[in-house]
Amino acid sequence: MGRIVVEVMPKPEILDPQGKAVAGALPRLGLEQFTGVRQGKRFELSVEGQVTDELLAAARQAAETALSNPIIEDVVGVYDADGAR
Amino acid sequence: MSAAGARIGVVTFPGTLDDRDAARAVRLAGAEPVALWHADADLHGVDAVILPGGFSYGDYLRCGAIARFAPVMTEVVDAARGGLPVLGICNGFQILCEAHLLPGALIRNDHQRFICRDQQLRVVNDSTAWTSDLEAGQVITIPLKNGEGGFVADDATLDRLEGEGQVVFRYEGLNPNGSLRDIAGVSNERGNVVGLMPHPEHAVEPGFGPDMGGAPRAGTDGLRLFTSVIGSLVNA
């Protein structure tokens, strides 16, 4: 069983209230090193057998048409979970 | 066509909340509501469609993102491109944006909290299928209730929307969710598809609407959206 990872992030210019809330909470744990937090999404798509170029292309299509909204989000990674990045 | 002959479809998705209120608003406006089901790829010959509010598919993935792929939406998208009047309220607005029938997107409120209040709106465009019984410049009050109501689009798109008259409603007095340029509702280029975050269907009957000055729960400003579309059908 292969796995393809798709990573989606809010566009840099889009306000990320969730990330902002997380950034506000970290100092309360004594973690004051971080100047900002952006929160995104990671999807794991399972496939039969090995991850092939064709499957990666299909995952890219899924990423761009359903897993992200290009108006507010960027697909920042589509890769074989077990392969080299 | 007479007003009584107008049939207006109200779509129910799993997680839709306001379909009954929308159907009641249609009836109070003088038309016949027709229940449409998300899994049924058939509009049953309706003259207009309302996508009501709620949390379709639990807001999973993104608000409206999964509803967009429901069988009924293929029909709604085709019919809307052909000129069928379509109104998206709250989650319905989010679905119309995800389906690319309307520009822009809705993101989490800038203050990170759900908000529920009686909201003033300024009518900007009174020539759409859903606003012809309102007047540009008029201020109406209808309930607003959302967690992800921040309207965003890039500057070029916002400029185009303003230039082409596609901004239909603007928040008045207070911007409740961080929407860019105070935009509360937009239309497509043709003006047959309109989406807005606040809920006109909750302000259609005296005794159950927003407080209006000294008159508690008296607000019925929302009714005008529903009578507008009936008028546009009768005059079509």
Interface residues (C-beta under 8 A of the other chain):
Chain A: P10 I14 L15 P17 Q18 K20 A21 A66 L67 N69 I71 I72
Chain B: L61 R62 A65 F69 C97 E98 G104 A105 I107 R108 N109 D110 H111 Q112 G150 V152 A153 D154 G178
